[in-house]
């Protein structure tokens, strides 16, 4: 039985994240949208610097999401207010993952891709490694997994 349905205004390329009674999703128009989990009512919308192709990650009442314009945003889950923004110097197409006090994602173009770790609290770069592609970074414990065109890489998160 369908409980509710919402028109997002543009295509959604990846799944939502759910926390604190909200569902958060990004769309191809560069909007980050937070909906009430119970009734689908829009709680807030925030504009990013480019189209969004990845699902957000959420922890400690903060939404983390990258975009094709090459910026990675931390937004307040309750209001959508930007807490900080990081210039990734290349498109972010894959979802981020959170390990400890850092959020990790891959960014870049062609052979210039890299995996980046930012501090959750202030967005300062805590870690960076060459590699990855424009896909999701996945974690199991403190191990990060990233694929390239022909390889799977595993890194120990700091």
Secondary structure, 3 states (H helix, E strand, C coil): CCCCCCCCCCCCCCCCEEECCEEEEECCCCEEEEEECCCCCEEEEEECCCCCCCCCEEECCEEEEECCCCEEEEEECCCCCEEEEEECCCCCCCCCEEECCEEEEEECCHHHCEEEEEECCCCCEEEEEECCCCCCCEEECCEEEEECCCCEEEEECC
